C-alpha cells in the first residue's frame, strides 16, 4: 500500500513531516536508540494530532523496537500491540 494512501484527509505537509521523522527514527535505530526513540515519539504525537493512523502505527512500531533494545519489555509490548492494532485497523498487514 502506498504510504499514507488511506489517510488522504491528513494535511500533506503534516504527513510529510511525520514520514520524515519516522524515516529518520528508523535510520537511527541501529546507531542511536535514544535519538530514534525521541524522533519516533515526536512522529507518534504529531500523527495522533493529525489523525494519520499509519504514521502513528509506524512510529509506535519503532518505539516498541527501541524499548525492546533498551531492555524495557513492558513498554515495548505496549507500543507494539498498539502498532499492530492500528496496522490491522487500516488493513496494512505488511506493517505488522
MDTraj code that builds the backbone (N, CA, C; nanometers):
import mdtraj as md
import numpy as np

residues = "UNK UNK UNK UNK UNK UNK UNK UNK UNK UNK UNK UNK UNK UNK UNK UNK UNK UNK UNK UNK UNK UNK UNK UNK UNK UNK UNK UNK UNK UNK UNK UNK UNK UNK UNK UNK UNK UNK UNK UNK UNK UNK UNK UNK UNK UNK UNK UNK UNK UNK UNK UNK UNK UNK UNK UNK UNK UNK UNK UNK UNK UNK UNK UNK UNK UNK UNK UNK UNK UNK UNK UNK UNK UNK UNK UNK UNK UNK UNK UNK UNK UNK UNK UNK UNK UNK UNK UNK UNK UNK UNK UNK UNK UNK UNK UNK".split()
xyz = np.array([
    [0.0843, -0.1180, 0.0000],
    [0.0000, 0.0000, 0.0000],
    [0.0882, 0.1234, 0.0000],
    [0.0511, 0.2201, -0.0787],
    [0.1261, 0.3452, -0.0851],
    [0.1199, 0.4161, 0.0496],
    [0.2309, 0.4726, 0.0893],
    [0.2395, 0.5416, 0.2167],
    [0.1342, 0.6508, 0.2252],
    [0.0505, 0.6423, 0.3290],
    [-0.0496, 0.7451, 0.3530],
    [-0.1717, 0.7372, 0.2646],
    [-0.1836, 0.6332, 0.1827],
    [-0.2939, 0.6252, 0.0875],
    [-0.4298, 0.6245, 0.1560],
    [-0.4423, 0.5609, 0.2703],
    [-0.5714, 0.5533, 0.3382],
    [-0.5944, 0.6739, 0.4276],
    [-0.4973, 0.7617, 0.4382],
    [-0.5079, 0.8801, 0.5230],
    [-0.5104, 1.0053, 0.4371],
    [-0.5887, 1.0013, 0.3305],
    [-0.5906, 1.1101, 0.2329],
    [-0.6344, 1.2428, 0.2947],
    [-0.7107, 1.2393, 0.4036],
    [-0.7584, 1.3634, 0.4638],
    [-0.6517, 1.4333, 0.5482],
    [-0.5401, 1.3684, 0.5716],
    [-0.4317, 1.4281, 0.6502],
    [-0.3608, 1.5311, 0.5637],
    [-0.3368, 1.6482, 0.6206],
    [-0.2659, 1.7547, 0.5502],
    [-0.1327, 1.7028, 0.4972],
    [-0.1053, 1.7301, 0.3702],
    [0.0164, 1.6813, 0.3036],
    [0.1437, 1.7221, 0.3782],
    [0.1499, 1.8462, 0.4257],
    [0.2675, 1.8931, 0.4982],
    [0.2880, 1.8166, 0.6279],
    [0.1789, 1.7925, 0.7006],
    [0.1886, 1.7136, 0.8240],
    [0.2342, 1.5720, 0.7945],
    [0.1743, 1.5126, 0.6926],
    [0.2100, 1.3753, 0.6569],
    [0.3584, 1.3663, 0.6193],
    [0.4052, 1.4626, 0.5412],
    [0.5462, 1.4622, 0.5008],
    [0.6385, 1.4746, 0.6219],
    [0.6049, 1.5624, 0.7157],
    [0.6866, 1.5803, 0.8359],
    [0.6874, 1.4533, 0.9207],
    [0.5713, 1.3921, 0.9363],
    [0.5613, 1.2686, 1.0145],
    [0.6397, 1.1569, 0.9470],
    [0.6255, 1.1449, 0.8156],
    [0.7011, 1.0426, 0.7417],
    [0.8513, 1.0672, 0.7526],
    [0.8923, 1.1930, 0.7468],
    [1.0344, 1.2273, 0.7591],
    [1.0868, 1.1849, 0.8962],
    [1.0112, 1.2175, 1.0016],
    [1.0520, 1.1784, 1.1366],
    [1.0573, 1.0267, 1.1508],
    [0.9587, 0.9580, 1.0959],
    [0.9591, 0.8119, 1.1021],
    [1.0789, 0.7534, 1.0281],
    [1.1088, 0.8077, 0.9110],
    [1.2244, 0.7593, 0.8342],
    [1.3547, 0.7835, 0.9104],
    [1.3680, 0.9008, 0.9706],
    [1.4878, 0.9322, 1.0494],
    [1.4996, 0.8390, 1.1693],
    [1.3866, 0.8147, 1.2356],
    [1.3880, 0.7268, 1.3523],
    [1.4306, 0.5864, 1.3123],
    [1.3766, 0.5340, 1.2033],
    [1.4141, 0.4003, 1.1569],
    [1.5638, 0.3946, 1.1259],
    [1.6152, 0.4993, 1.0643],
    [1.7566, 0.5021, 1.0286],
    [1.8454, 0.5107, 1.1525],
    [1.7945, 0.5677, 1.2596],
    [1.8736, 0.5865, 1.3819],
    [1.8723, 0.4660, 1.4752],
    [1.7811, 0.3725, 1.4545],
    [1.7671, 0.2602, 1.5474],
    [1.8979, 0.1851, 1.5665],
    [1.9719, 0.1645, 1.4602],
    [2.0933, 0.0839, 1.4714],
    [2.2148, 0.1623, 1.5229],
    [2.2036, 0.2941, 1.5282],
    [2.3193, 0.3738, 1.5693],
    [2.2968, 0.4571, 1.6946],
    [2.1729, 0.4993, 1.7208],
    [2.1454, 0.5884, 1.8341],
    [2.0018, 0.5673, 1.8807],
    [1.9825, 0.4719, 1.9704],
    [1.8478, 0.4353, 2.0144],
    [1.7730, 0.5503, 2.0795],
    [1.8408, 0.6294, 2.1580],
    [1.7721, 0.7401, 2.2266],
    [1.7221, 0.8432, 2.1252],
    [1.8028, 0.8709, 2.0243],
    [1.7597, 0.9630, 1.9187],
    [1.6413, 0.9031, 1.8422],
    [1.6511, 0.7752, 1.8088],
    [1.5432, 0.7080, 1.7375],
    [1.4142, 0.7139, 1.8190],
    [1.4250, 0.6905, 1.9480],
    [1.3078, 0.6939, 2.0354],
    [1.2474, 0.8339, 2.0393],
    [1.3301, 0.9359, 2.0490],
    [1.2809, 1.0738, 2.0516],
    [1.2118, 1.1102, 1.9202],
    [1.2727, 1.0729, 1.8083],
    [1.2128, 1.1044, 1.6782],
    [1.0819, 1.0292, 1.6576],
    [1.0795, 0.9020, 1.6959],
    [0.9573, 0.8231, 1.6809],
    [0.8469, 0.8754, 1.7729],
    [0.8849, 0.9182, 1.8916],
    [0.7856, 0.9746, 1.9842],
    [0.7263, 1.1031, 1.9267],
    [0.8100, 1.1874, 1.8705],
    [0.7606, 1.3101, 1.8059],
    [0.6673, 1.2755, 1.6907],
    [0.7068, 1.1786, 1.6092],
    [0.6228, 1.1368, 1.4960],
    [0.4895, 1.0833, 1.5453],
    [0.4919, 1.0041, 1.6513],
    [0.3690, 0.9474, 1.7070],
    [0.2738, 1.0563, 1.7562],
    [0.3281, 1.1532, 1.8266],
    [0.2461, 1.2628, 1.8793],
    [0.1869, 1.3464, 1.7662],
    [0.2690, 1.3796, 1.6674],
    [0.2190, 1.4572, 1.5529],
    [0.1130, 1.3791, 1.4766],
    [0.1371, 1.2509, 1.4552],
    [0.0426, 1.1680, 1.3806],
    [-0.0900, 1.1554, 1.4545],
    [-0.0844, 1.1416, 1.5858],
    [-0.2074, 1.1324, 1.6647],
    [-0.2884, 1.2606, 1.6507],
    [-0.2215, 1.3735, 1.6576],
    [-0.2898, 1.5021, 1.6449],
    [-0.3458, 1.5267, 1.5059],
    [-0.2782, 1.4709, 1.4047],
    [-0.3205, 1.4923, 1.2660],
    [-0.4192, 1.3863, 1.2177],
    [-0.4385, 1.2823, 1.2965],
    [-0.5265, 1.1743, 1.2541],
    [-0.4634, 1.0844, 1.1480],
    [-0.3318, 1.0789, 1.1451],
    [-0.2571, 0.9997, 1.0473],
    [-0.2275, 0.8638, 1.1115],
    [-0.3197, 0.7713, 1.0944],
    [-0.3157, 0.6438, 1.1635],
    [-0.1918, 0.5621, 1.1263],
    [-0.1624, 0.5509, 0.9981],
    [-0.0459, 0.4721, 0.9578],
    [0.0846, 0.5362, 1.0028],
    [0.0899, 0.6676, 1.0055],
    [0.2084, 0.7354, 1.0560],
    [0.2296, 0.7054, 1.2034],
    [0.1204, 0.7030, 1.2783],
    [0.1296, 0.6699, 1.4211],
    [0.1684, 0.5239, 1.4391],
    [0.1117, 0.4359, 1.3596],
    [0.1453, 0.2935, 1.3698],
    [0.2937, 0.2699, 1.3426],
    [0.3457, 0.3355, 1.2400],
    [0.4885, 0.3207, 1.2084],
    [0.5758, 0.3729, 1.3225],
    [0.5352, 0.4855, 1.3803],
    [0.6111, 0.5421, 1.4919],
    [0.6081, 0.4479, 1.6122],
    [0.4918, 0.3941, 1.6424],
    [0.4796, 0.3033, 1.7560],
    [0.5607, 0.1757, 1.7353],
    [0.5677, 0.1282, 1.6110],
    [0.6500, 0.0103, 1.5814],
    [0.7972, 0.0404, 1.6155],
    [0.8437, 0.1590, 1.5781],
    [0.9821, 0.1966, 1.6078],
    [1.0019, 0.2176, 1.7571],
    [0.9054, 0.2802, 1.8222],
    [0.9121, 0.2998, 1.9678],
    [0.9230, 0.1636, 2.0375],
    [0.8422, 0.0688, 1.9934],
    [0.8483, -0.0652, 2.0521],
    [0.9832, -0.1306, 2.0324],
    [1.0387, -0.1172, 1.9131],
    [1.1708, -0.1745, 1.8870],
    [1.2765, -0.1092, 1.9759],
    [1.2702, 0.0224, 1.9886],
    [1.3671, 0.0930, 2.0742],
    [1.3569, 0.0462, 2.2184],
    [1.2351, 0.0397, 2.2704],
    [1.2179, -0.0049, 2.4089],
    [1.2678, -0.1477, 2.4271],
    [1.2433, -0.2321, 2.3282],
    [1.2933, -0.3686, 2.3362],
    [1.4446, -0.3728, 2.3449],
    [1.5102, -0.2923, 2.2645],
    [1.6570, -0.2888, 2.2658],
    [1.7122, -0.2217, 2.3908],
    [1.6303, -0.1362, 2.4522],
    [1.6723, -0.0678, 2.5753],
    [1.6317, -0.1452, 2.7012],
    [1.5928, -0.2712, 2.6836],
    [1.5561, -0.3598, 2.7943],
    [1.4374, -0.3074, 2.8740],
    [1.3359, -0.2591, 2.8020],
    [1.2110, -0.2157, 2.8644],
    [1.0975, -0.2956, 2.7987],
    [1.0879, -0.4253, 2.8326],
    [0.9942, -0.5123, 2.7612],
    [0.8472, -0.4741, 2.7748],
    [0.8062, -0.4236, 2.8888],
    [0.6658, -0.3863, 2.9047],
    [0.6299, -0.2686, 2.8143],
    [0.7179, -0.1691, 2.8084],
    [0.6941, -0.0539, 2.7207],
    [0.6983, -0.0973, 2.5747],
    [0.7877, -0.1894, 2.5427],
    [0.7969, -0.2410, 2.4059],
    [0.6676, -0.3111, 2.3680],
    [0.6209, -0.3988, 2.4539],
    [0.4982, -0.4737, 2.4263],
    [0.3790, -0.3800, 2.4073],
    [0.3668, -0.2813, 2.4932],
    [0.2550, -0.1870, 2.4841],
    [0.2564, -0.1144, 2.3498],
    [0.3719, -0.0616, 2.3113],
    [0.3830, 0.0124, 2.1851],
    [0.3574, -0.0784, 2.0658],
    [0.4139, -0.1990, 2.0692],
    [0.3984, -0.2901, 1.9554],
    [0.2553, -0.3412, 1.9428],
    [0.1896, -0.3676, 2.0539],
    [0.0498, -0.4110, 2.0474],
    [-0.0394, -0.3009, 1.9899],
    [-0.0134, -0.1769, 2.0286],
    [-0.0912, -0.0658, 1.9737],
    [-0.0622, -0.0493, 1.8243],
    [0.0647, -0.0631, 1.7853],
    [0.1010, -0.0529, 1.6437],
    [0.0289, -0.1602, 1.5624],
    [0.0303, -0.2827, 1.6098],
    [-0.0360, -0.3921, 1.5382],
    [-0.1844, -0.3632, 1.5216],
    [-0.2490, -0.3179, 1.6278],
    [-0.3923, -0.2871, 1.6208],
    [-0.4201, -0.1786, 1.5167],
    [-0.3348, -0.0764, 1.5113],
    [-0.3548, 0.0313, 1.4138],
    [-0.3309, -0.0185, 1.2713],
    [-0.2245, -0.0962, 1.2518],
    [-0.1998, -0.1519, 1.1185],
    [-0.3179, -0.2381, 1.0738],
    [-0.3680, -0.3214, 1.1632],
    [-0.4811, -0.4073, 1.1304],
    [-0.6058, -0.3260, 1.0988],
    [-0.6307, -0.2226, 1.1757],
    [-0.7483, -0.1377, 1.1535],
    [-0.7428, -0.0697, 1.0170],
    [-0.6225, -0.0412, 0.9703],
    [-0.6051, 0.0252, 0.8404],
    [-0.5877, -0.0745, 0.7261],
    [-0.5883, -0.2040, 0.7598],
    [-0.5721, -0.3052, 0.6561],
    [-0.4310, -0.3151, 0.6007],
    [-0.3338, -0.2648, 0.6763],
    [-0.1938, -0.2682, 0.6334],
    [-0.1248, -0.3838, 0.7027],
    [-0.1458, -0.5041, 0.6512],
    [-0.0912, -0.6225, 0.7163],
    [0.0597, -0.6322, 0.6978],
    [0.1152, -0.5632, 0.6010],
    [0.2601, -0.5603, 0.5824],
    [0.3295, -0.4831, 0.6927],
    [0.2610, -0.3849, 0.7493],
    [0.3190, -0.3042, 0.8567],
    [0.3318, -0.3791, 0.9863],
    [0.2468, -0.4801, 1.0029],
    [0.2512, -0.5592, 1.1254],
    [0.3855, -0.6240, 1.1385],
])
top = md.Topology()
chain = top.add_chain()
for i, resn in enumerate(residues, 1):
    res = top.add_residue(resn, chain, resSeq=i)
    for name in ("N", "CA", "C"):
        top.add_atom(name, md.element.get_by_symbol(name[0]), res)
traj = md.Trajectory(xyz[None], top)
